[in-house]
Amino acid sequence: KQEVTQIPAALSVPEGENLVLNCSFTDSAIYNLQWFRQDPGKGLTSLLLIQSSQREQTSGRLNASLDKSSGRSTLYIAASQPGDSATYLCAVGVVETSGSRLTFGEGTQLTVNP
Amino acid sequence: DGGITQSPKYLFRKEGQNVTLSCEQNLNHDAMYWYRQDPGQGLRLIYYSQIVNDFQKGDIAEGYSVSREKKESFPLTVTSAQKNPTAFYLCASRVDSYNSPLHFGNGTRLTVT
């Protein structure tokens, strides 16, 4: 069974700092990996999607990498801002006989202090 | 604007009552999903549906039921058989392509007392 782990569970940084969030998964037979952002009491917003054949994706100050063989992904946030404060979740996509689905990690709660 | 609408935002029920959570999307997405989120835990899959009139159990389907009579709608019923129903429920959808991103509604917080 696929398991997804995110480290650290919580992170607090000063504004302007570059930071890295980590995601690991146990089964490398994935077809993609997605990073999401969740604000308190809200749904999830998709940030980046990396297909299994890709190594990284970039959007603005965000860069996500994927190493399938080692079962790891990182989300790099450059020049962090207080507005980046949220919980970040990664999810891996797997294909089963009944269809495709995502398995989520527990998230990293990020606080960026002004 | 296209999106996923979950209603209501907050829902309160007495123990022993069934309750139905609404999820409607106007994105013309084929696949729809229901997740449950508890404090300090990741999202856990309850049910999902790839096409109309078909759905599959996820990891924690016991005590829940769904229907998919229309492409736009995927209601979730929390039955009295669900032992710990108090949670944040999230509905999601996407185009039925393995590499399409998942879109989420804003969730329904259910409290059962």
Chai-1 contact restraints between the chains, C-beta under 6 A:
chainA,res_idxA,chainB,res_idxB,connection_type,confidence,min_distance_angstrom,max_distance_angstrom,comment,restraint_id
A,Y31,B,Y98,contact,1.0,0.0,6.0,A-B,restraint_1
A,N32,B,N99,contact,1.0,0.0,6.0,A-B,restraint_2
A,K42,B,N106,contact,1.0,0.0,6.0,A-B,restraint_3
A,G43,B,L90,contact,1.0,0.0,6.0,A-B,restraint_4
A,G43,B,F104,contact,1.0,0.0,6.0,A-B,restraint_5
A,G43,B,G105,contact,1.0,0.0,6.0,A-B,restraint_6
A,G43,B,N106,contact,1.0,0.0,6.0,A-B,restraint_7
A,G43,B,G107,contact,1.0,0.0,6.0,A-B,restraint_8
A,L44,B,F104,contact,1.0,0.0,6.0,A-B,restraint_9
A,S46,B,P101,contact,1.0,0.0,6.0,A-B,restraint_10
A,L49,B,P101,contact,1.0,0.0,6.0,A-B,restraint_11
A,Q51,B,N99,contact,1.0,0.0,6.0,A-B,restraint_12
A,S98,B,Q56,contact,1.0,0.0,6.0,A-B,restraint_13
A,G99,B,Q50,contact,1.0,0.0,6.0,A-B,restraint_14
A,S100,B,Y98,contact,1.0,0.0,6.0,A-B,restraint_15
A,F104,B,G42,contact,1.0,0.0,6.0,A-B,restraint_16
A,F104,B,L43,contact,1.0,0.0,6.0,A-B,restraint_17
A,G105,B,G42,contact,1.0,0.0,6.0,A-B,restraint_18
A,E106,B,Q41,contact,1.0,0.0,6.0,A-B,restraint_19
A,E106,B,G42,contact,1.0,0.0,6.0,A-B,restraint_20
